[in-house]
Amino acid sequence: MPTQKTTEYQAWFQSEMEFAKGVRKRKRAVFLKCIAITFVVAVLAGAAGFVLNVGSDPDTGMFAVIGAVFSFFLVALILLICMLPGFLKGRYGRKIKRAVKRQGFTDDQRERFAGEQMAALGDSACTASFIMTGFGEDHMPARFTLSDHYACLTGGTGFGPYIIRLEGTETVRVSSSSMNIPAITRVFTLSLSRNQNYTSYLIRFVGNGREQGCIKVYDAEGYGIVMDILRRRFPVMQ
């Protein structure tokens, strides 16, 4: 029985879904880390409430323990509801299909886009995978690919894919923004509070006197990797 030939789009789609596994895995790891932190806080709060009240008022001590347990399960449930979509395989398939649909491709254009992207994925000068560590990213996998007529950024918390048409692109312009966020650093059993600086980079593709699209990279290392690829083809304006 003859088998149906896999189209370029199907091959690219499967490549994106394979990459999505790493994003899903990282989001599950972030969820478990949040659950672990919540559990530790609940145990400490419950233990403190029990120890402080068990001698003078045992009932209050037990209420403190029960309250801590209830709070843990409540917070865990809220976290699960908020983060569950990031674990689901089907959600990433829909994101990929929507990104392609927004481009308004004909069947031939879709095949050309996918074929270019698959060819670029095999060329280290045109593609790179990296880890986003900026604010809200928490070491999320990302991948940037530059083909003849398209740029594509996939990954990070938002996942994308973010597809930019390059017809008429003459230059890329870069702007950045920074923010300081309080962060907790644990050294053995001592928690230290400090400000963590996060810088994000907005890369705009400009041609024919207008912006044709943009992508956002959430840390300096990822930005440097993306720009190394872009500078081979386009002049850069700050």
C-alpha positions as CSV (number, residue, x, y, z in Angstrom):
1,M,0.0,0.0,0.0
2,P,1.6,3.3,-1.0
3,T,2.3,5.8,1.8
4,Q,1.5,9.5,1.5
5,K,4.5,11.7,1.1
6,T,5.2,14.0,4.0
7,T,4.9,17.7,2.9
8,E,7.4,20.3,3.8
9,Y,4.8,21.9,6.1
10,Q,4.1,18.7,7.9
11,A,7.8,18.2,8.4
12,W,8.2,21.7,9.8
13,F,5.1,21.3,12.0
14,Q,6.5,18.2,13.5
15,S,9.8,19.9,14.1
16,E,8.1,22.7,16.0
17,M,6.0,20.2,18.0
18,E,9.2,18.4,18.9
19,F,10.8,21.6,20.1
20,A,7.6,22.3,22.1
21,K,8.4,19.2,24.2
22,G,11.3,21.1,25.8
23,V,9.2,24.1,26.6
24,R,6.5,21.9,28.1
25,K,9.1,20.0,30.2
26,R,10.5,23.3,31.5
27,K,7.0,24.6,32.4
28,R,6.3,21.5,34.3
29,A,9.7,21.9,36.2
30,V,8.7,25.5,37.0
31,F,5.3,24.3,38.3
32,L,7.0,21.7,40.6
33,K,9.5,24.3,41.8
34,C,6.6,26.6,42.7
35,I,4.8,23.7,44.5
36,A,8.0,22.9,46.5
37,I,8.4,26.5,47.6
38,T,4.7,26.7,48.6
39,F,5.0,23.5,50.5
40,V,8.1,24.7,52.4
41,V,6.4,28.0,53.3
42,A,3.2,26.1,54.4
43,V,5.3,23.7,56.6
44,L,7.2,26.6,58.2
45,A,4.1,28.6,58.8
46,G,2.2,25.7,60.3
47,A,5.1,24.6,62.5
48,A,5.6,28.2,63.7
49,G,1.9,28.6,64.5
50,F,1.8,25.2,66.3
51,V,5.0,25.8,68.4
52,L,4.0,29.3,69.4
53,N,0.6,28.3,70.6
54,V,0.7,24.6,71.6
55,G,1.7,25.5,75.2
56,S,-0.8,28.2,75.9
57,D,-3.6,27.3,73.4
58,P,-3.4,23.9,71.8
59,D,-6.6,24.5,69.7
60,T,-5.1,27.6,68.1
61,G,-1.9,25.6,67.4
62,M,-3.9,23.0,65.6
63,F,-5.9,25.6,63.7
64,A,-2.6,27.1,62.5
65,V,-1.5,23.7,61.2
66,I,-4.9,23.1,59.5
67,G,-4.8,26.6,58.0
68,A,-1.3,26.0,56.6
69,V,-2.4,22.7,55.0
70,F,-5.5,24.3,53.6
71,S,-3.5,27.2,52.2
72,F,-1.0,24.9,50.6
73,F,-3.7,23.0,48.7
74,L,-5.5,26.2,47.7
75,V,-2.4,27.8,46.3
76,A,-1.4,24.5,44.6
77,L,-4.8,24.3,43.0
78,I,-4.6,27.9,41.8
79,L,-1.1,27.3,40.4
80,L,-2.3,24.1,38.6
81,I,-5.3,25.9,37.0
82,C,-3.1,28.8,35.9
83,M,-0.2,26.8,34.6
84,L,-2.0,23.7,33.2
85,P,-2.4,25.0,29.7
86,G,1.3,25.2,29.4
87,F,1.6,21.5,29.9
88,L,-0.8,20.5,27.1
89,K,0.5,19.2,23.8
90,G,-2.6,20.3,21.8
91,R,-2.2,23.9,22.9
92,Y,1.2,24.2,21.1
93,G,-0.2,22.6,17.9
94,R,-3.0,25.3,17.9
95,K,-0.4,28.0,18.4
96,I,1.6,26.9,15.5
97,K,-1.4,26.6,13.2
98,R,-2.6,30.1,14.3
99,A,0.8,31.6,13.6
100,V,0.8,30.2,10.1
101,K,-2.8,31.2,9.5
102,R,-2.0,34.9,10.5
103,Q,0.4,35.0,7.6
104,G,-2.4,34.4,5.1
105,F,-0.3,31.9,3.2
106,T,-1.6,30.1,0.1
107,D,-0.8,26.4,0.0
108,D,2.3,27.1,-2.2
109,Q,3.5,29.9,0.0
110,R,3.1,27.7,3.1
111,E,5.1,25.0,1.5
112,R,7.8,27.5,0.5
113,F,8.0,28.9,4.0
114,A,8.2,25.4,5.6
115,G,10.8,24.3,3.0
116,E,13.0,27.3,3.7
117,Q,12.7,26.9,7.4
118,M,13.6,23.2,7.3
119,A,16.6,24.0,5.1
120,A,17.7,26.7,7.5
121,L,17.4,24.3,10.5
122,G,20.2,22.3,8.9
123,D,22.5,25.3,8.7
124,S,24.2,26.5,11.9
125,A,24.8,29.9,10.3
126,C,21.0,30.4,10.0
127,T,19.6,28.9,13.2
128,A,20.4,28.7,16.9
129,S,18.8,27.3,20.0
130,F,19.3,29.0,23.3
131,I,17.8,29.5,26.8
132,M,15.8,32.6,27.7
133,T,16.6,33.6,31.3
134,G,14.9,37.1,31.4
135,F,12.0,38.2,33.6
136,G,9.3,35.6,33.6
137,E,11.2,33.2,31.3
138,D,13.0,31.0,34.0
139,H,15.4,29.2,31.6
140,M,12.8,28.6,28.8
141,P,14.1,27.0,25.6
142,A,14.0,29.2,22.4
143,R,15.0,28.9,18.8
144,F,15.6,31.5,16.1
145,T,15.7,30.6,12.4
146,L,16.5,32.9,9.5
147,S,15.7,31.6,6.0
148,D,15.7,33.4,2.6
149,H,12.4,35.1,3.0
150,Y,11.4,34.6,6.7
151,A,12.6,34.9,10.2
152,C,11.0,32.8,12.9
153,L,11.4,32.8,16.7
154,T,9.9,29.9,18.7
155,G,10.0,29.2,22.4
156,G,10.1,31.1,25.6
157,T,7.0,31.4,27.8
158,G,4.9,32.7,25.0
159,F,6.2,30.1,22.6
160,G,5.0,31.8,19.4
161,P,6.0,30.9,16.7
162,Y,6.7,34.6,15.8
163,I,7.0,34.7,12.0
164,I,8.4,37.7,10.1
165,R,8.3,38.2,6.3
166,L,11.6,39.6,5.1
167,E,10.6,40.7,1.6
168,G,11.8,44.3,1.4
169,T,13.6,44.3,4.8
170,E,16.5,46.7,4.6
171,T,17.7,46.9,8.2
172,V,16.9,45.8,11.7
173,R,16.5,48.3,14.5
174,V,17.0,47.4,18.2
175,S,15.7,49.0,21.3
176,S,16.0,47.7,24.9
177,S,14.3,48.2,28.2
178,S,15.4,47.3,31.7
179,M,13.7,46.7,35.0
180,N,14.8,45.9,38.6
181,I,12.9,43.2,40.3
182,P,13.4,42.1,43.9
183,A,14.7,38.6,44.0
184,I,15.4,36.1,46.8
185,T,18.8,34.3,46.8
186,R,19.3,31.4,49.2
187,V,22.7,30.7,50.6
188,F,22.6,27.5,52.6
189,T,19.8,28.3,55.1
190,L,20.1,32.1,54.8
191,S,17.7,34.0,52.4
192,L,19.1,37.2,50.9
193,S,17.0,39.8,49.2
194,R,18.5,41.8,46.3
195,N,17.4,43.5,43.2
196,Q,17.8,41.6,39.9
197,N,18.1,43.6,36.7
198,Y,16.4,42.3,33.6
199,T,16.9,43.7,30.1
200,S,14.7,42.8,27.1
201,Y,15.4,43.6,23.5
202,L,12.9,44.5,20.8
203,I,14.2,43.7,17.3
204,R,12.3,45.5,14.5
205,F,12.5,44.5,10.9
206,V,12.3,47.7,8.7
207,G,11.9,48.1,5.0
208,N,10.2,50.5,2.5
209,G,10.0,53.1,5.3
210,R,7.9,51.0,7.7
211,E,8.2,48.3,10.3
212,Q,7.4,44.8,8.8
213,G,7.4,43.0,12.1
214,C,9.3,42.5,15.4
215,I,10.5,39.9,17.8
216,K,11.3,40.3,21.5
217,V,14.2,38.5,23.2
218,Y,14.3,38.6,27.0
219,D,18.0,38.3,27.9
220,A,21.4,39.5,26.7
221,E,22.8,36.1,25.8
222,G,19.8,35.2,23.6
223,Y,19.9,38.7,22.0
224,G,23.5,38.3,21.1
225,I,22.9,34.9,19.5
226,V,20.0,36.2,17.4
227,M,22.0,39.3,16.3
228,D,25.0,37.2,15.3
229,I,22.7,35.6,12.7
230,L,21.0,38.8,11.6
231,R,24.2,40.8,11.2
232,R,25.3,38.5,8.4
233,R,22.5,39.8,6.3
234,F,21.2,43.1,7.5
235,P,22.7,46.4,8.8
236,V,21.8,47.1,12.4
237,M,20.5,50.5,13.7
238,Q,20.1,51.3,17.4
